[in-house]
Amino acid sequence: MIVLVINAGSSSLKFQLYEMEDESVLAKGKVERIGMESAILTYEPEGKQDVREVSEILEHTTAIRKVLDMLVHPVHGVLESAQQIDAVGHRVVHGGESFSNSALVNEEVKQEIKRLFDLAPLHNPAHMLGIQAVEANMPNVPQAVVFDTAFHQTMPPVTYLYPIPMVLYKKHKIRRYGFHGTSHAYVSERAAAFLGRPLRELKLVTCHIGNGASCTAVMDGRSYDTSMGMTPLEGLMMGTRSGDIDPAIVPFTMGKEDLTLSEVNSMLNKHSGLLAISGIGSDMREIDEARQTGDRNAALAFDMYEYRLRKCIGAYAAAMNGLDAIVFTAGVGENSASLRAAVCRNLSFLGLELDEAANDRRGSDERAITTPGSRVQVLVIPTNEELVIARDTYRLILDRNDVN
């Protein structure tokens, strides 16, 4: 079975094409600047030369058509016909309380995704554009949706409810939902396999640290707590997001600076975090380099970032009454040896012993970066959210076929 995985943004679209028999990637790429005359299609076919094209792509339907044309291109293509694609899987950020698992797309599912637009106004509408674009280009191909929030639907009320009037939860479903669920689910399963222990016997803190960042307490194989909340703004300090702050800062700042709700929301989401403190940018690599040359603001940004991450890990160890392993994943988590080292050195009270050589070694392999005698293991595991989407889509199609 061949599955096309799509992650649609408001002006971008990422894709990967899988042969599910061996889970190999046949091709991958992205379309950027959708809506502009100078949109960019980047295409990477397995075993063939990469392609980069600049052309007018004004909406997602055209973007999907461009992708399909490239997949069957006589020189660069990896398929003889688009009809070889058996199913399409989509990433959808917010599933609310409606979806605790992935689902095949039908009218009811689409209406529910639309109903949740208010909870993810930057993401869910874009994902719906991707679904509709596939329908326009491939009307007879089944589609599935895989939700970032689904993994966290196992959280108990003690962790997902906020201490605010209960009527706000009952009327508007204001609660913690959590995100990056496909990544946290994938790396927790890989961690259990790496350690050679059943996942249900482990207490893990999985750290998805990229431009957006979240930690999850995984206990008994399920999400028990996670740092992002009703939206991805809550929790850790991130590239451009503030993470946790005193909520009174919002009305105070609006009054002092004469800001609108939209402006303060933009400040917290796009102009805070590493960018705001360092004055350099949101890229941890640039900040790390600058702090090592004596830049005080960069050093402060790094230290604040590390402190808040470490504090979250410690809180989750307490919440689970124990900790077997910490998992680092995503762009910063997989590649910043200095951040991992700082976190680990400051968690030595847990009996954690860092293996400096293993931590400093570059590579995309799964590995432990602690010594064999460390009471808490620390692992680096590259995430693969696209593979999770492909697997769920494949499973749903097989289940549907079995029923029929």
Secondary structure, 3 states (H helix, E strand, C coil): CEEEEEEECCCEEEEEEEECCCCEEEEEEEEECCCEEEEEEEEEECCCCCEEEEEEECCHHHHHHHHHHHHCCCCCCCCCCHHHCCEEEEEECCCCCCCCCCEECCHHHHHHHHHHHHHCCCCHHHHHHHHHHHHHHCCCCCEEEEECCHHHHHCCHHHHCCCCCHHHHHHHCCCCCCCCHHHHHHHHHHHHHHHCCCHHHCEEEEEEECCCEEEEEEECCEEEEECCCCCCCCCCCCCCCCCCCCCCHHHHHHHHHCCCHHHHHHHHHHCCHHHHHHCCCCCHHHHHHHHHCCCHHHHHHHHHHHHHHHHHHHHHHHHHCCCCEEEEEHHHHHHCHHHHHHHHHCCHHHCCCECHHHHHCCCCCCEECECCCCCCEEEECCCCHHHHHHHHHHHHHHHHHHHC
